[in-house]
Amino acid sequence: MRPVNSSSSARSLQRSLSFNAGIPAASRLWTRSSPLPSAMGLRFVSVQAAELRKGEVFEFKGSKCTVIKLSNQINNRKAFVIVEFRDLKSKSKRTETFRAEEKLEKCFVEKKELTYLYSDNKQLYLQDPSTFEGIEVPESIIAEHQLAYLNEGDNVKLILVNEEPLLLELPAKALCEVERVDGKNAVLTNGRTIAVPSYVNVGTRVFVSTETEEFLGRD
């Protein structure tokens, strides 16, 4: 991490103590404005398309995108890479074909292991479990449906791309209870509706993918 100016740190700590007065230690929040500093100060590195890997982030037409799937193709003795990716801001998916040797800008990515506390006024409040430092990010950092699957105390990963928080990774699955069954669909207690097998009944606890809302099985 970068060195912290002692006088600035003292002022921040004073504000933190005032904000946290009367709040239990485990719930204290020292909100820090983003972007957060990276550990290395790097922003991007130029790589060939063939060097990209699943989960990496690259810049494409001014947007930062994460690689979902890669496949190789040979056409007229020339190598190409077919890349399926997601725009980290718009959350839209698309597929592009690049020449294997085509240069792309791979972004520096940092992941922070955090705990979800609560949401308020379109903001998500997270906490570093080792330092109790709090971080505030906009709800738009995740897909709208994923808000329903966030629970207090969930372990999440904040993805920073070139020092900017752009994505929040939730646990892969969430345990939910069925409130109502309507044919092949079930309404969960969190308000979401998912497709379920016929053997799922009211009160059944089910596992749901937080990414696709796919039924993954019963508890």
C-alpha positions as CSV (number, residue, x, y, z in Angstrom):
1,M,0.0,0.0,0.0
2,R,1.1,3.6,-0.5
3,P,2.6,5.5,2.5
4,V,0.0,7.5,4.3
5,N,0.6,11.1,5.4
6,S,0.5,11.1,9.2
7,S,-1.4,14.4,9.6
8,S,-3.9,13.3,7.0
9,S,-4.3,9.9,8.7
10,A,-4.8,11.6,12.1
11,R,-7.6,13.8,10.7
12,S,-9.3,10.7,9.1
13,L,-9.0,8.8,12.3
14,Q,-10.6,11.7,14.3
15,R,-13.5,11.7,11.8
16,S,-13.8,7.9,12.1
17,L,-14.0,8.0,15.9
18,S,-16.7,10.6,15.8
19,F,-18.7,8.6,13.2
20,N,-18.3,5.4,15.1
21,A,-19.2,6.7,18.6
22,G,-21.5,4.3,20.3
23,I,-21.4,1.6,17.5
24,P,-20.2,-1.9,18.4
25,A,-16.7,-2.6,17.3
26,A,-17.7,-5.3,14.8
27,S,-20.1,-2.9,13.1
28,R,-17.9,0.2,12.9
29,L,-17.5,1.8,9.6
30,W,-14.7,4.0,8.4
31,T,-15.9,5.0,5.0
32,R,-13.1,5.8,2.5
33,S,-13.7,7.4,-0.8
34,S,-12.9,5.5,-3.9
35,P,-10.9,4.8,-6.0
36,L,-8.7,2.8,-3.7
37,P,-4.9,2.7,-4.3
38,S,-3.4,-0.4,-5.9
39,A,-0.6,-2.2,-4.4
40,M,1.6,-1.9,-7.5
41,G,0.6,1.3,-9.2
42,L,0.3,-0.5,-12.6
43,R,-2.5,0.4,-15.0
44,F,-2.3,-1.9,-17.9
45,V,0.1,-4.1,-20.0
46,S,0.0,-4.7,-23.7
47,V,-0.6,-8.4,-24.6
48,Q,-1.5,-10.5,-27.6
49,A,-5.1,-11.7,-27.9
50,A,-3.9,-15.3,-27.7
51,E,-2.4,-14.5,-24.2
52,L,-5.8,-13.5,-22.7
53,R,-7.2,-15.8,-20.0
54,K,-10.6,-16.3,-18.5
55,G,-11.4,-13.8,-15.8
56,E,-8.8,-11.3,-16.9
57,V,-9.9,-7.7,-17.7
58,F,-9.0,-5.8,-20.9
59,E,-9.9,-2.5,-22.5
60,F,-12.0,-2.6,-25.6
61,K,-13.4,0.5,-27.4
62,G,-13.1,2.6,-24.2
63,S,-14.8,0.0,-22.0
64,K,-13.2,-2.3,-19.4
65,C,-14.4,-5.9,-20.1
66,T,-13.9,-9.2,-18.3
67,V,-13.2,-12.4,-20.3
68,I,-15.9,-15.0,-19.9
69,K,-14.9,-17.6,-22.5
70,L,-12.1,-18.1,-25.0
71,S,-11.9,-20.3,-28.1
72,N,-9.3,-20.6,-30.9
73,Q,-10.0,-20.8,-34.6
74,I,-7.8,-21.4,-37.7
75,N,-9.0,-19.8,-40.9
76,N,-6.9,-19.7,-44.1
77,R,-3.9,-20.7,-42.1
78,K,-4.3,-17.7,-39.8
79,A,-5.0,-18.0,-36.1
80,F,-7.9,-16.2,-34.4
81,V,-9.2,-15.9,-30.9
82,I,-13.0,-15.7,-30.2
83,V,-13.5,-13.9,-27.0
84,E,-16.8,-13.8,-25.1
85,F,-16.7,-11.0,-22.6
86,R,-18.8,-8.7,-20.3
87,D,-18.7,-4.9,-20.2
88,L,-18.1,-4.2,-16.5
89,K,-20.2,-1.1,-16.4
90,S,-23.1,-1.8,-18.7
91,K,-23.0,-5.6,-17.7
92,S,-23.8,-6.4,-21.3
93,K,-22.2,-9.5,-23.0
94,R,-20.8,-9.6,-26.5
95,T,-18.4,-11.7,-28.6
96,E,-15.6,-10.5,-30.7
97,T,-13.0,-12.2,-32.9
98,F,-9.4,-11.0,-32.7
99,R,-6.3,-12.0,-34.6
100,A,-4.1,-14.1,-32.3
101,E,-1.3,-11.6,-32.5
102,E,-3.6,-8.5,-32.1
103,K,-2.5,-6.3,-29.3
104,L,-4.9,-5.6,-26.5
105,E,-4.5,-3.6,-23.2
106,K,-4.8,-6.0,-20.2
107,C,-5.8,-4.0,-17.1
108,F,-4.3,-4.4,-13.6
109,V,-6.8,-6.1,-11.4
110,E,-6.9,-6.1,-7.6
111,K,-9.3,-8.2,-5.5
112,K,-10.3,-7.3,-1.9
113,E,-12.0,-9.8,0.4
114,L,-14.7,-7.9,2.2
115,T,-17.9,-8.4,4.2
116,Y,-21.2,-7.0,3.1
117,L,-23.0,-5.0,5.8
118,Y,-26.0,-3.3,4.4
119,S,-27.4,-1.1,1.5
120,D,-28.8,2.4,1.8
121,N,-29.7,5.1,-0.6
122,K,-28.4,3.2,-3.7
123,Q,-25.1,2.5,-1.9
124,L,-23.6,-0.8,-0.7
125,Y,-21.6,-0.7,2.6
126,L,-18.7,-3.2,2.9
127,Q,-16.1,-3.8,5.6
128,D,-12.6,-5.2,5.6
129,P,-12.9,-7.9,8.3
130,S,-9.3,-7.6,9.4
131,T,-9.2,-3.8,9.9
132,F,-12.9,-2.9,10.2
133,E,-12.2,-0.3,7.5
134,G,-15.4,0.5,5.6
135,I,-15.8,1.0,1.9
136,E,-18.9,2.4,0.1
137,V,-19.7,1.5,-3.5
138,P,-22.7,2.2,-5.7
139,E,-25.4,-0.5,-6.1
140,S,-24.8,-0.4,-9.9
141,I,-21.6,-2.3,-9.4
142,I,-23.7,-5.5,-9.4
143,A,-26.6,-6.6,-11.5
144,E,-30.0,-5.4,-10.2
145,H,-31.3,-9.0,-9.4
146,Q,-28.2,-9.7,-7.3
147,L,-29.3,-7.2,-4.6
148,A,-32.0,-9.7,-3.5
149,Y,-29.4,-12.4,-2.8
150,L,-27.1,-10.2,-0.7
151,N,-27.3,-10.9,3.0
152,E,-25.7,-9.2,6.0
153,G,-22.4,-10.9,6.7
154,D,-21.9,-12.4,3.2
155,N,-18.2,-12.6,2.1
156,V,-17.8,-10.8,-1.2
157,K,-14.9,-9.8,-3.5
158,L,-14.5,-6.2,-4.6
159,I,-12.8,-6.1,-8.0
160,L,-10.7,-2.9,-8.7
161,V,-9.6,-2.3,-12.2
162,N,-6.8,0.3,-12.6
163,E,-7.7,1.3,-9.0
164,E,-11.4,1.8,-9.8
165,P,-14.1,-0.4,-8.1
166,L,-16.0,-1.9,-11.0
167,L,-17.4,-5.2,-9.9
168,L,-18.5,-7.0,-6.8
169,E,-18.4,-10.8,-6.8
170,L,-21.1,-12.4,-4.7
171,P,-21.0,-16.0,-3.3
172,A,-21.7,-18.3,-6.2
173,K,-25.0,-19.5,-4.7
174,A,-27.5,-18.3,-2.1
175,L,-29.8,-20.3,0.1
176,C,-33.4,-19.1,-0.2
177,E,-36.9,-20.2,1.0
178,V,-39.8,-20.8,-1.3
179,E,-42.8,-18.6,-0.4
180,R,-45.2,-19.6,-3.2
181,V,-45.3,-22.0,-6.0
182,D,-47.0,-21.2,-9.3
183,G,-46.7,-24.1,-11.8
184,K,-43.1,-24.4,-12.8
185,N,-42.1,-21.2,-11.0
186,A,-41.5,-20.4,-7.4
187,V,-41.6,-17.0,-5.7
188,L,-38.8,-16.8,-3.1
189,T,-39.0,-14.9,0.2
190,N,-36.7,-12.3,-1.2
191,G,-39.2,-11.5,-3.9
192,R,-37.5,-13.1,-6.8
193,T,-39.2,-15.7,-9.1
194,I,-37.2,-18.7,-10.4
195,A,-38.0,-21.8,-12.4
196,V,-38.0,-25.0,-10.3
197,P,-38.7,-28.7,-10.6
198,S,-42.2,-30.1,-9.7
199,Y,-41.0,-31.5,-6.4
200,V,-40.3,-28.1,-4.9
201,N,-43.0,-27.0,-2.5
202,V,-43.8,-24.0,-0.3
203,G,-41.2,-23.8,2.6
204,T,-38.5,-25.7,0.7
205,R,-35.1,-24.2,1.0
206,V,-33.3,-24.1,-2.3
207,F,-29.9,-23.1,-3.6
208,V,-29.9,-20.4,-6.4
209,S,-27.2,-19.2,-8.6
210,T,-26.5,-15.5,-7.8
211,E,-25.3,-15.0,-11.3
212,T,-28.1,-16.6,-13.4
213,E,-30.8,-17.3,-10.8
214,E,-30.8,-20.9,-11.9
215,F,-32.1,-23.5,-9.5
216,L,-29.2,-25.5,-8.1
217,G,-30.9,-28.0,-5.8
218,R,-32.5,-28.3,-2.4
219,D,-30.9,-27.8,1.0
